[in-house]
């Protein structure tokens, strides 16, 4: 997938050495979010790929997290996303950035990411504003904006 339409968080990608970054950028276009999460959970490096690219296996997790963060923030907040989908993207992006919501509050993540990860910061602000607006509509008795049944 050509990555020219949307801005996405590149901070973790830039921390990778060029040969590891190449793998991460390739993963952005070839692996789904689900496949990347499965690979991260399995924590079994693709040794053949890493050897072919001459990348130490210690970079496997940073490659996956950089790819996950970039891929999550590549999604433009869409009114058709359900609240669960938005929350899922937020959780994955924060975890990938090294700020799991089980440890950091969203306010803390916004403060930390303001300088270090500006695209993540703006993306989080947009998604959380949409969630708050959707929640306010739901409490008022209106149908939430993101009422479709699409899956991730």
Phi, psi and omega in degrees: 000127179289133186259060182243345185283316188242151172280144177218158184290124182246003185304312181289327176298319182291338178284341180281148172294156186308319182290328175285323178299322178301319178296314181300316180294324176294319178298326180303323183268347186244342182243141177283167177302316179298317179295321178294318178296319177299317179296321179293316180293321180293328179051041176243099182303145173281088187298324180296313179298314181297319178295318181299323181268359180059046179247127177299146182296342178295344179271356184303306180297313177301325177297312182295318180292320177297320179293316179299315180297313180297317183293318178298313184285349175288333178292124174280129177308126188239132180298344179278347177292135173285163179302319181298321179293318178296314179298320178300312179299318179298313181299315181294316180298315181295317178299315181296325180284352181093016181234067182299141182293346175285343182246322184247144172278161179298324178298316178297318180296319178297320178294314182293318187282347183307313181269317188282327184220072186297327179291316175302315181303309181293321179297315178298318179300317180294314181293318180290325176296318177297319178297316180296318179296316180297319179295320179296319177296318181296318179294329180281356178097357177280161176286131178302150181301316186266076185256009181286165180255024180288145177260172178283000000 
